[in-house]
Amino acid sequence: VLLVRNRKEFRALGSKCPHYGAPLSKGVLRGERLRCPWHGACFNIRTGDIEEYPALDCISCFKVTVEDGKVFITAKKKVLALPAVTEHRQHLRLRRCLLNKNTMLLLGGGVAALVCAETLRQEGFTGRIIMATKEKHVPYDKSKLSKEMNLKAEDVYLRKPEFLQAQGIEFWTEKEAVSVDFQKQKVHFMDGSSQKYHQLLIATGSHSGFLKVPGADLQNVCTLQTPEESSKILELATGKNLVIVGASFIEKSQAPRLPAPARDTNGTSLQPGAAAELPAWVLAGPFQMLQNKGVKFCMKTELCELKGRDGKVAEAALANGENLPADVVVVGIGSTPNSTFLKGTSIARDDKGAILVDLHMQTNIPNVFAAGDVVTFPVALLDGDRSSIHHQQVAEAHGHCAALNMLKRGKELRTVPYFWTTLLGKSIRYAGCGKGYTDTVVKGSLEQQKFLIFYIRDGHGAAAASLNCDPMVSLIAEVLYLGKQISKEEAE
């Protein structure tokens, strides 16, 4: 049990974050908000409810009494034995909902759609909720695909099918949307069926960029999108030469988990988003760690051709004239929104195909919302400038906000983007939006691979990144959430 004091009030809570089990005693307490030190999940200490994702479950609250200067905590043993609360406290905010005879259709099987569905139920919606996805699994933790590559799909499920069934959430697998008739409020699917809706959420995510070089259709050329692909790459690469095309954090986090020997060729820059804002000198440490593990980096060059043997990839030819032996090729060259099924409709999209939404996650079409990787949205920390941020925590916040507005609650998105990854046991964290930063302040030691870096924009801290300084980034995320500015002098 975690005992906290907010001024003169004591609260007793579950001591571990239900996301990955982080010790909340090392977290950040600001008023009634307790933020996890590892991944930025935030909880209300009065109710235990989620205030910031990525956690899907709230934390337990226990009875506290104070007598003669002593604090007494009362809890049932069976509650203490549970790893986390498995259901939100619906009775705290259960309301009569005017839409209880309507159908909410959610396109997508990721965390944005999942959180939207759960929030609708938690807020008292008793009508029909349908989640339709082209995948064959219930929502799973995609962040683990590049970190624990020998897991089965069931090991990374965020919710079991029985949980969704108990919540009255219909989950349609292998059900890909091919078109939407916004006037008739109907979605058509690949199998020829269709479904009418009263309110629609489009949370179809994104897909991996495709190689446009000769030989890209050879066998053993893979992406990392599903649990099956993750385990397949691990199996294929054992004792073989591996070429990874791309240099984002997803690709770099694969390399140390794959058997040697390995080769890494890079023909692209870092992906857009938080990770791309890390200066080259900050990345020098992680790059060196990978090089020490036998990973070779081929920078400032391009992949020209994949050459095969017996139908399988065998060699990667680079623009600099180098030829790399390649038994397996993993492609990680960015992502594209899954929105082609909306082509020809009146829904507003940008030049990359991302759906335009406002701070309510509302599109330009009445009763149609969008969330997650498929959208570009106004970021509060960027004074409303639009951005596409492909983070799990951001997608969950989108889904929550969309659900509230599908219920006419007038909720605006306020989340602080929070990115995390791990590289050879070193934790990398990033919070905020450093886009357009003009200066940096570094605290700690780059040589000892433990530091915190502030990104300064317009004289104030706009974001922070760290290597092995997790709680500090959670603290900065909380300060940014509260709307407080960090001056360059304060950062220093």
C-alpha positions as CSV (number, residue, x, y, z in Angstrom):
1,V,0.0,0.0,0.0
2,L,1.2,3.5,-0.8
3,L,0.4,6.1,1.8
4,V,0.5,9.7,0.6
5,R,-0.3,13.0,2.3
6,N,-1.7,16.0,0.4
7,R,-1.5,18.9,2.9
8,K,-3.3,17.5,5.9
9,E,-5.2,14.7,4.2
10,F,-3.9,11.1,4.0
11,R,-4.7,8.8,1.1
12,A,-3.9,5.1,0.8
13,L,-3.6,3.6,-2.6
14,G,-2.3,0.6,-4.5
15,S,1.5,0.8,-4.6
16,K,2.2,-0.3,-8.2
17,C,1.2,1.2,-11.5
18,P,-1.2,-1.2,-13.3
19,H,0.5,-0.5,-16.6
20,Y,3.9,-2.2,-16.1
21,G,4.1,-2.4,-12.3
22,A,6.3,0.6,-11.6
23,P,6.6,1.6,-7.9
24,L,4.4,4.6,-7.5
25,S,6.4,5.6,-4.4
26,K,9.0,6.9,-6.8
27,G,6.5,8.9,-8.8
28,V,5.4,12.5,-8.8
29,L,2.7,13.9,-6.5
30,R,1.2,17.3,-7.4
31,G,-2.0,18.1,-5.5
32,E,-4.4,15.2,-6.1
33,R,-2.5,13.8,-9.1
34,L,0.0,11.0,-8.8
35,R,2.1,10.3,-11.9
36,C,4.0,7.1,-12.6
37,P,7.8,7.4,-12.8
38,W,8.2,5.1,-15.8
39,H,5.7,5.9,-18.5
40,G,3.8,9.0,-17.2
41,A,0.4,7.4,-16.3
42,C,-1.4,9.6,-13.8
43,F,-4.0,8.8,-11.2
44,N,-6.3,10.7,-8.9
45,I,-5.3,10.0,-5.3
46,R,-8.8,10.6,-4.0
47,T,-10.6,8.1,-6.4
48,G,-7.8,6.1,-7.9
49,D,-9.1,7.0,-11.4
50,I,-6.9,7.5,-14.5
51,E,-6.1,11.0,-15.3
52,E,-3.4,10.3,-17.9
53,Y,-2.6,7.2,-19.9
54,P,-1.0,4.7,-20.9
55,A,-2.5,2.7,-17.9
56,L,-5.9,1.1,-18.7
57,D,-6.9,0.4,-15.1
58,C,-7.2,2.6,-12.1
59,I,-5.5,1.9,-8.8
60,S,-7.1,0.7,-5.6
61,C,-8.1,3.1,-2.8
62,F,-8.3,2.0,0.9
63,K,-10.0,3.5,3.9
64,V,-7.9,5.8,6.0
65,T,-8.6,7.0,9.5
66,V,-6.5,9.1,11.9
67,E,-6.7,8.5,15.7
68,D,-4.4,9.9,18.3
69,G,-1.8,11.0,15.8
70,K,-1.7,7.5,14.2
71,V,-2.8,6.6,10.6
72,F,-4.8,3.4,10.2
73,I,-5.5,1.8,6.8
74,T,-8.3,-0.7,6.3
75,A,-8.3,-3.1,3.3
76,K,-9.6,-6.5,2.4
77,K,-7.0,-9.1,1.9
78,K,-8.3,-10.2,-1.5
79,V,-8.1,-6.7,-2.8
80,L,-4.5,-6.4,-1.6
81,A,-3.7,-9.6,-3.5
82,L,-4.9,-8.3,-6.8
83,P,-2.2,-6.9,-9.2
84,A,-4.5,-4.1,-10.3
85,V,-8.1,-3.0,-10.3
86,T,-9.6,-4.6,-13.4
87,E,-12.6,-2.3,-13.8
88,H,-13.1,1.4,-13.4
89,R,-15.4,2.7,-10.8
90,Q,-18.4,3.1,-13.0
91,H,-20.7,3.9,-10.1
92,L,-18.8,7.1,-9.3
93,R,-19.9,8.7,-12.5
94,L,-22.6,6.5,-14.0
95,R,-25.1,8.8,-15.7
96,R,-28.3,8.4,-17.7
97,C,-27.3,8.6,-21.3
98,L,-29.6,9.9,-24.0
99,L,-27.9,7.8,-26.6
100,N,-28.6,4.5,-25.0
101,K,-30.5,3.1,-28.0
102,N,-27.9,4.2,-30.5
103,T,-25.0,2.3,-32.2
104,M,-21.4,3.5,-31.8
105,L,-19.3,2.0,-34.5
106,L,-15.5,2.1,-33.9
107,L,-13.2,1.3,-36.8
108,G,-9.9,-0.1,-35.6
109,G,-8.6,-2.6,-33.1
110,G,-5.9,-0.6,-31.4
111,V,-5.8,1.3,-28.1
112,A,-7.6,4.4,-29.4
113,A,-10.7,2.3,-30.2
114,L,-10.4,0.2,-27.1
115,V,-10.2,3.2,-24.7
116,C,-13.1,4.8,-26.6
117,A,-15.2,1.7,-26.1
118,E,-14.4,1.4,-22.4
119,T,-15.0,5.1,-21.8
120,L,-18.4,4.9,-23.4
121,R,-19.4,2.1,-21.0
122,Q,-17.8,3.8,-18.0
123,E,-19.8,7.0,-18.7
124,G,-23.1,5.1,-18.7
125,F,-23.7,4.5,-22.4
126,T,-25.9,1.4,-22.6
127,G,-26.4,1.2,-26.4
128,R,-24.6,-1.0,-28.9
129,I,-20.8,-0.7,-29.2
130,I,-19.0,-2.4,-32.2
131,M,-15.3,-2.5,-32.7
132,A,-14.4,-3.7,-36.2
133,T,-10.8,-4.4,-37.2
134,K,-9.0,-6.1,-40.0
135,E,-6.7,-7.8,-37.5
136,K,-7.4,-11.2,-36.0
137,H,-6.5,-10.3,-32.5
138,V,-8.1,-8.3,-29.7
139,P,-6.1,-5.1,-28.9
140,Y,-2.5,-5.9,-27.9
141,D,0.5,-4.0,-26.6
142,K,2.3,-3.1,-29.9
143,S,5.2,-1.4,-27.9
144,K,6.4,-4.9,-26.9
145,L,6.7,-6.2,-30.5
146,S,10.2,-4.8,-30.8
147,K,11.2,-5.4,-27.2
148,E,10.1,-9.0,-26.4
149,M,10.1,-10.6,-29.8
150,N,9.6,-14.2,-28.6
151,L,6.1,-13.6,-27.1
152,K,2.9,-15.1,-28.3
153,A,0.0,-12.9,-29.3
154,E,-1.9,-13.8,-26.1
155,D,1.0,-12.6,-24.0
156,V,0.6,-9.0,-25.2
157,Y,-3.2,-8.8,-25.2
158,L,-4.4,-5.6,-23.4
159,R,-7.8,-7.1,-22.8
160,K,-9.0,-10.6,-23.1
161,P,-12.0,-11.4,-25.3
162,E,-13.9,-12.3,-22.2
163,F,-13.4,-8.8,-20.8
164,L,-14.8,-7.2,-23.9
165,Q,-17.8,-9.6,-23.9
166,A,-18.5,-8.8,-20.3
167,Q,-18.5,-5.1,-21.1
168,G,-21.0,-5.7,-23.9
169,I,-18.5,-4.6,-26.6
170,E,-18.9,-6.5,-29.9
171,F,-15.5,-7.2,-31.4
172,W,-15.4,-8.0,-35.1
173,T,-12.0,-9.4,-36.2
174,E,-10.8,-9.7,-39.9
175,K,-13.4,-7.0,-40.8
176,E,-11.8,-4.4,-43.0
177,A,-13.7,-1.3,-43.9
178,V,-13.5,-0.4,-47.6
179,S,-15.8,2.6,-47.8
180,V,-18.0,4.9,-45.8
181,D,-21.3,6.6,-46.9
182,F,-21.4,9.6,-44.6
183,Q,-24.9,10.7,-45.8
184,K,-26.5,7.3,-45.1
185,Q,-24.2,6.8,-42.0
186,K,-23.1,3.4,-43.2
187,V,-19.8,1.5,-43.4
188,H,-19.1,-1.1,-46.1
189,F,-16.7,-3.9,-45.4
190,M,-14.4,-6.1,-47.5
191,D,-16.6,-9.2,-47.0
192,G,-19.6,-7.4,-48.7
193,S,-21.4,-6.6,-45.4
194,S,-22.3,-3.2,-44.1
195,Q,-23.2,-1.6,-40.8
196,K,-25.2,1.5,-40.0
197,Y,-24.1,3.8,-37.2
198,H,-25.3,6.8,-35.2
199,Q,-21.8,7.9,-34.3
200,L,-18.6,6.7,-35.9
201,L,-15.0,6.7,-34.7
202,I,-12.2,6.1,-37.3
203,A,-9.1,4.7,-35.5
204,T,-7.6,2.6,-38.2
205,G,-4.0,3.4,-37.3
206,S,-1.2,3.4,-39.8
207,H,0.8,0.8,-41.8
208,S,4.5,0.5,-42.4
209,G,6.2,2.3,-45.3
210,F,6.9,0.1,-48.3
211,L,10.2,-0.4,-50.0
212,K,10.2,0.9,-53.5
213,V,13.4,-0.9,-54.8
214,P,13.9,-3.9,-57.0
215,G,13.6,-7.2,-55.0
216,A,11.3,-5.8,-52.3
217,D,8.9,-8.7,-53.0
218,L,11.4,-11.4,-52.2
219,Q,10.8,-13.8,-49.3
220,N,12.2,-12.9,-45.8
221,V,11.6,-9.2,-46.4
222,C,9.5,-8.3,-43.3
223,T,7.9,-5.4,-41.4
224,L,7.1,-5.4,-37.7
225,Q,3.4,-4.9,-37.4
226,T,1.9,-8.0,-35.7
227,P,2.9,-10.5,-33.0
228,E,3.3,-13.1,-35.8
229,E,5.7,-10.9,-37.7
230,S,7.8,-10.3,-34.5
231,S,8.2,-13.9,-33.7
232,K,8.9,-14.7,-37.4
233,I,11.7,-12.2,-37.6
234,L,13.3,-13.7,-34.5
235,E,13.1,-17.2,-35.9
236,L,14.4,-16.3,-39.3
237,A,17.3,-14.2,-38.0
238,T,18.8,-16.7,-35.7
239,G,22.4,-17.2,-36.8
240,K,21.8,-15.2,-40.0
241,N,22.7,-11.9,-41.5
242,L,20.1,-9.3,-40.7
243,V,19.7,-6.0,-42.5
244,I,17.4,-3.3,-41.0
245,V,16.3,-0.5,-43.3
246,G,15.5,2.6,-41.2
247,A,16.8,4.3,-38.1
248,S,13.9,5.0,-35.9
249,F,13.8,3.8,-32.3
250,I,11.6,0.8,-33.2
251,E,14.3,-0.4,-35.5
252,K,17.2,0.3,-33.1
253,S,15.4,-1.5,-30.3
254,Q,15.1,-4.6,-32.4
255,A,18.8,-5.0,-33.1
256,P,20.1,-5.9,-29.6
257,R,17.3,-8.5,-29.3
258,L,18.2,-10.3,-32.4
259,P,21.0,-13.0,-32.7
260,A,24.4,-11.9,-34.1
261,P,25.8,-11.5,-36.6
262,A,23.6,-8.5,-37.7
263,R,24.0,-5.7,-40.2
264,D,22.0,-2.5,-40.1
265,T,21.7,-0.3,-43.2
266,N,20.0,3.1,-42.9
267,G,18.6,5.0,-45.9
268,T,16.3,7.3,-44.0
269,S,16.4,9.9,-41.3
270,L,14.7,9.4,-37.9
271,Q,10.9,9.2,-38.1
272,P,8.8,12.3,-37.3
273,G,7.6,12.8,-33.8
274,A,9.2,13.0,-30.4
275,A,12.1,10.7,-31.1
276,A,13.1,12.7,-34.2
277,E,13.8,15.7,-32.0
278,L,16.8,14.1,-30.2
279,P,20.0,15.8,-31.5
280,A,22.6,13.6,-33.0
281,W,25.0,14.1,-30.1
282,V,22.4,12.8,-27.7
283,L,22.0,9.7,-29.8
284,A,25.7,9.0,-29.9
285,G,25.5,7.0,-26.7
286,P,22.8,4.6,-27.9
287,F,24.5,4.2,-31.3
288,Q,27.8,3.4,-29.6
289,M,26.0,0.8,-27.4
290,L,24.6,-1.0,-30.5
291,Q,28.0,-0.8,-32.3
292,N,29.6,-2.5,-29.3
293,K,27.0,-5.3,-29.8
294,G,28.1,-5.9,-33.4
295,V,25.6,-3.7,-35.2
296,K,27.0,-1.9,-38.2
297,F,25.5,1.5,-39.2
298,C,25.6,2.6,-42.8
299,M,24.5,6.2,-42.7
300,K,23.9,8.8,-45.4
301,T,23.3,6.2,-48.1
302,E,20.3,4.4,-49.6
303,L,19.2,0.9,-50.4
304,C,19.2,0.5,-54.2
305,E,18.3,-3.1,-54.7
306,L,17.6,-6.4,-52.9
307,K,19.1,-9.4,-54.7
308,G,17.7,-12.9,-54.2
309,R,18.6,-16.5,-54.4
310,D,16.0,-19.2,-54.8
311,G,13.3,-16.7,-54.2
312,K,14.7,-15.4,-50.9
313,V,16.6,-12.3,-50.2
314,A,20.4,-12.8,-50.2
315,E,22.1,-9.4,-50.6
316,A,21.4,-5.7,-50.1
317,A,23.0,-3.3,-52.6
318,L,23.6,0.2,-51.3
319,A,24.0,3.5,-53.2
320,N,27.6,3.9,-51.9
321,G,28.6,0.7,-53.7
322,E,28.6,-1.6,-50.7
323,N,26.9,-5.0,-50.8
324,L,25.7,-6.5,-47.5
325,P,24.9,-10.1,-47.0
326,A,21.2,-10.3,-46.1
327,D,19.4,-13.4,-45.1
328,V,16.6,-11.4,-43.6
329,V,15.5,-7.7,-44.2
330,V,13.3,-5.8,-41.8
331,V,11.8,-2.6,-43.2
332,G,11.1,0.3,-40.8
333,I,11.0,3.4,-43.0
334,G,8.1,5.3,-41.4
335,S,4.4,4.8,-41.6
336,T,1.3,5.9,-43.6
337,P,-2.2,6.5,-42.2
338,N,-4.7,3.8,-43.0
339,S,-7.2,6.1,-44.7
340,T,-7.3,5.1,-48.3
341,F,-10.8,3.7,-47.9
342,L,-11.9,7.3,-47.3
343,K,-10.6,8.5,-50.7
344,G,-13.3,10.3,-52.7
345,T,-15.3,11.2,-49.6
346,S,-15.8,14.7,-48.2
347,I,-13.8,14.0,-45.0
348,A,-10.9,16.4,-44.6
349,R,-7.4,14.9,-44.8
350,D,-3.9,16.4,-45.1
351,D,-1.5,15.7,-48.0
352,K,-0.2,12.5,-46.2
353,G,-3.7,11.1,-45.8
354,A,-4.1,11.9,-42.1
355,I,-7.6,12.9,-41.0
356,L,-8.0,16.4,-39.7
357,V,-9.6,16.7,-36.3
358,D,-10.2,19.5,-33.8
359,L,-9.5,19.4,-30.0
360,H,-12.7,17.4,-29.5
361,M,-11.4,14.7,-32.0
362,Q,-14.3,15.7,-34.3
363,T,-13.8,15.6,-38.0
364,N,-15.5,18.0,-40.5
365,I,-18.4,15.4,-40.8
366,P,-21.1,15.5,-38.2
367,N,-21.2,12.5,-35.9
368,V,-17.8,11.3,-37.2
369,F,-14.7,11.3,-34.9
370,A,-11.2,10.1,-35.5
371,A,-8.3,9.1,-33.2
372,G,-4.8,7.7,-33.0
373,D,-2.2,7.3,-35.7
374,V,-4.6,8.1,-38.5
375,V,-5.2,11.7,-37.4
376,T,-3.3,15.0,-37.3
377,F,-4.6,17.1,-34.4
378,P,-4.1,20.5,-32.8
379,V,-1.5,20.2,-30.0
380,A,-2.2,22.4,-27.0
381,L,1.5,22.6,-26.2
382,L,2.1,23.9,-29.8
383,D,-0.5,26.6,-29.4
384,G,-2.9,24.7,-31.5
385,D,-0.5,23.8,-34.4
386,R,-1.3,20.5,-35.9
387,S,0.9,17.4,-35.6
388,S,0.8,13.6,-36.0
389,I,2.2,12.0,-32.9
390,H,2.3,8.2,-33.1
391,H,2.5,7.3,-29.4
392,Q,0.4,4.7,-27.6
393,Q,-0.3,7.2,-24.8
394,V,-1.5,9.8,-27.2
395,A,-3.8,7.4,-29.0
396,E,-5.4,6.4,-25.7
397,A,-6.0,10.0,-24.8
398,H,-7.6,10.5,-28.2
399,G,-9.9,7.6,-27.7
400,H,-11.0,8.8,-24.2
401,C,-11.6,12.4,-25.5
402,A,-13.5,11.1,-28.5
403,A,-15.8,9.0,-26.4
404,L,-16.7,11.9,-24.1
405,N,-17.5,14.1,-27.1
406,M,-19.6,11.3,-28.7
407,L,-21.6,11.7,-25.5
408,K,-21.8,15.5,-26.0
409,R,-19.6,16.3,-23.0
410,G,-17.6,19.1,-24.6
411,K,-14.2,17.7,-23.6
412,E,-11.0,19.2,-25.1
413,L,-7.8,17.3,-25.5
414,R,-5.1,18.4,-23.1
415,T,-2.7,15.5,-22.9
416,V,1.1,15.9,-22.7
417,P,2.7,13.5,-25.3
418,Y,4.9,10.9,-23.5
419,F,7.2,8.6,-25.4
420,W,9.3,5.7,-23.9
421,T,11.6,3.0,-25.1
422,T,14.4,0.8,-23.8
423,L,17.8,0.1,-25.4
424,L,20.1,-2.5,-23.9
425,G,18.7,-1.9,-20.5
426,K,18.9,1.9,-20.8
427,S,15.6,3.8,-20.5
428,I,14.8,6.7,-22.9
429,R,12.0,9.0,-22.0
430,Y,10.5,12.0,-23.8
431,A,7.6,14.3,-22.7
432,G,6.1,17.4,-24.3
433,C,6.4,18.8,-27.8
434,G,9.9,20.2,-28.8
435,K,8.9,21.0,-32.4
436,G,10.6,24.2,-33.4
437,Y,13.0,24.3,-30.4
438,T,15.9,26.8,-30.7
439,D,18.0,25.9,-27.7
440,T,18.8,23.0,-25.3
441,V,19.8,22.7,-21.6
442,V,21.6,19.5,-20.6
443,K,21.8,18.3,-17.0
444,G,23.9,15.2,-16.1
445,S,26.6,13.4,-18.0
446,L,26.5,12.3,-21.6
447,E,29.6,10.2,-21.1
448,Q,28.1,8.3,-18.1
449,Q,24.9,7.9,-20.1
450,K,22.6,9.5,-17.5
451,F,21.3,12.9,-18.4
452,L,18.2,15.1,-18.8
453,I,17.8,17.5,-21.7
454,F,15.4,20.4,-21.9
455,Y,14.2,21.7,-25.3
456,I,13.8,25.5,-25.2
457,R,11.3,27.3,-27.4
458,D,10.5,31.0,-27.1
459,G,12.5,31.1,-23.9
460,H,10.7,28.3,-22.1
461,G,11.0,24.6,-21.8
462,A,8.7,22.9,-24.3
463,A,9.8,19.3,-23.8
464,A,12.3,17.1,-22.0
465,A,14.1,13.9,-22.8
466,S,16.2,11.7,-20.6
467,L,18.5,8.7,-20.5
468,N,18.1,6.8,-17.2
469,C,16.4,9.7,-15.4
470,D,12.8,8.5,-15.6
471,P,11.1,10.3,-12.7
472,M,12.4,13.7,-13.8
473,V,10.6,13.4,-17.1
474,S,7.4,12.5,-15.3
475,L,7.8,15.6,-13.2
476,I,8.3,17.8,-16.2
477,A,5.3,16.2,-17.9
478,E,3.1,17.1,-14.9
479,V,4.4,20.7,-14.8
480,L,3.6,21.0,-18.6
481,Y,0.1,19.5,-18.0
482,L,-0.6,22.1,-15.3
483,G,0.2,24.8,-17.8
484,K,3.2,26.1,-15.9
485,Q,6.1,27.4,-17.9
486,I,9.7,26.4,-17.2
487,S,12.1,29.2,-18.1
488,K,15.6,28.5,-19.5
489,E,17.0,29.8,-16.2
490,E,14.8,27.3,-14.2
491,A,15.9,24.5,-16.5
492,E,19.5,25.4,-15.9
